[in-house]
Amino acid sequence: MKSETLMLQSLFAACLLICVLTLGAMFATPSIASSAAVSHAPVAPMASSAG
């Protein structure tokens, strides 16, 4: 019973660490770089069908 409890606690700690690292990476990434990358993306010309 003790080994199962230890395994579950270590799994919980590993999952918590992964979640914290993922959230930290999302908050640490500057949003200016992602918006600049989007603004330089190629845009297809829109064709109007009026006529």
Protein Blocks (a to p, Z undefined) as FASTA:
>chain_A
ZZmmmmmmmmmmmmmmmmmmmmmmmmmpcfklmmmmmmmpccdddddfeZZ
